[in-house]
Amino acid sequence: MKPGMIRYFEKTGLITPSTRTASGYRLFGPHHVKELQFVRRMHALGFYAQHIKRLREIKRSDLTTAEKREAIEQAIREHSQYIEERIAFFTGLRTRFQEAAPALADEVLEDDC
């Protein structure tokens, strides 16, 4: 994982800040590694920082295991719906682009801006 992503995850509170050596290198223990793996997996699935935080808040809450599961499953359903909306948006954009593409170069060249 790139240092910039780790800095971002620390800055947004997604991972616990690690201790550092005198020269500034981060020191990661097993807990940090697990946090990084979880955040990286959720990030790779398209979850934004606030959604990852929400999942972790649910996990750490005083809810029963069944209530936590339901809350997490609801968050997953909401994220799935968001993905479906984005797919529909980009599918429409692709269609509009394909229709415009043949004349797009001419349109750009003719535009006075």
C-alpha positions as CSV (number, residue, x, y, z in Angstrom):
1,M,0.0,0.0,0.0
2,K,1.3,3.4,-0.9
3,P,2.3,5.8,1.9
4,G,-0.2,8.4,0.6
5,M,-3.1,6.1,1.1
6,I,-2.0,5.3,4.6
7,R,-1.7,9.0,5.4
8,Y,-5.2,9.5,4.0
9,F,-6.6,6.7,6.1
10,E,-4.9,8.1,9.2
11,K,-6.1,11.7,8.4
12,T,-9.7,10.6,8.0
13,G,-9.6,8.5,11.1
14,L,-10.1,5.2,9.3
15,I,-7.1,3.7,11.0
16,T,-5.5,4.2,14.3
17,P,-2.4,6.4,14.0
18,S,0.7,4.3,14.3
19,T,3.7,5.0,16.4
20,R,6.7,6.3,14.6
21,T,10.5,5.9,14.8
22,A,12.7,8.9,15.5
23,S,13.2,9.2,11.7
24,G,9.4,9.3,11.1
25,Y,8.8,5.8,9.8
26,R,5.5,4.2,10.8
27,L,5.6,1.2,13.0
28,F,2.7,-1.2,12.5
29,G,1.5,-3.8,14.9
30,P,-0.9,-6.7,14.2
31,H,-3.9,-4.4,15.1
32,H,-2.8,-1.8,12.5
33,V,-2.3,-4.4,9.8
34,K,-5.9,-5.8,10.4
35,E,-7.3,-2.2,10.3
36,L,-5.4,-1.5,7.1
37,Q,-6.6,-4.7,5.5
38,F,-10.2,-4.0,6.4
39,V,-10.1,-0.4,5.2
40,R,-8.3,-1.4,2.0
41,R,-10.9,-4.1,1.3
42,M,-13.9,-1.8,1.9
43,H,-12.2,1.0,-0.1
44,A,-11.6,-1.5,-3.0
45,L,-15.4,-2.3,-2.9
46,G,-16.2,1.4,-3.4
47,F,-17.0,2.4,0.1
48,Y,-16.2,6.0,0.9
49,A,-14.5,7.0,4.2
50,Q,-17.7,8.0,5.9
51,H,-19.3,4.6,5.1
52,I,-16.2,2.7,6.3
53,K,-16.4,4.7,9.5
54,R,-20.1,3.9,9.9
55,L,-19.4,0.1,9.5
56,R,-16.7,0.3,12.2
57,E,-19.0,2.3,14.5
58,I,-21.7,-0.3,14.1
59,K,-19.2,-3.1,14.9
60,R,-18.0,-1.3,18.0
61,S,-21.5,-0.3,19.2
62,D,-23.4,-1.7,22.1
63,L,-26.0,-3.3,19.8
64,T,-26.6,-7.0,20.0
65,T,-24.9,-9.1,17.4
66,A,-28.2,-9.5,15.5
67,E,-28.7,-5.8,15.5
68,K,-25.2,-5.2,14.3
69,R,-25.7,-7.7,11.5
70,E,-28.9,-6.0,10.4
71,A,-27.3,-2.5,10.5
72,I,-24.3,-3.7,8.5
73,E,-26.5,-5.5,6.0
74,Q,-28.6,-2.3,5.6
75,A,-25.5,-0.3,4.9
76,I,-24.4,-2.9,2.4
77,R,-27.8,-2.7,0.7
78,E,-27.6,1.1,0.5
79,H,-24.1,0.9,-1.0
80,S,-25.3,-1.7,-3.5
81,Q,-28.1,0.7,-4.5
82,Y,-25.6,3.5,-4.9
83,I,-23.5,1.3,-7.2
84,E,-26.6,0.5,-9.3
85,E,-27.4,4.2,-9.6
86,R,-23.8,4.9,-10.7
87,I,-23.9,2.1,-13.2
88,A,-27.1,3.5,-14.7
89,F,-25.6,7.0,-14.8
90,F,-22.4,5.8,-16.6
91,T,-24.4,3.5,-19.0
92,G,-26.4,6.6,-20.0
93,L,-23.2,8.6,-20.3
94,R,-21.6,6.0,-22.5
95,T,-24.7,5.9,-24.8
96,R,-24.7,9.7,-25.1
97,F,-21.0,9.7,-25.8
98,Q,-21.2,7.0,-28.4
99,E,-23.9,9.0,-30.2
100,A,-21.9,12.2,-30.0
101,A,-18.5,10.7,-30.8
102,P,-18.7,10.7,-34.6
103,A,-19.2,14.5,-34.8
104,L,-17.4,15.4,-31.6
105,A,-14.1,16.4,-33.2
106,D,-15.9,18.7,-35.7
107,E,-17.9,20.2,-32.9
108,V,-14.9,21.0,-30.8
109,L,-13.1,22.5,-33.8
110,E,-16.1,24.7,-34.7
111,D,-16.7,26.0,-31.2
112,D,-15.6,29.6,-30.7
113,C,-14.6,29.2,-27.1
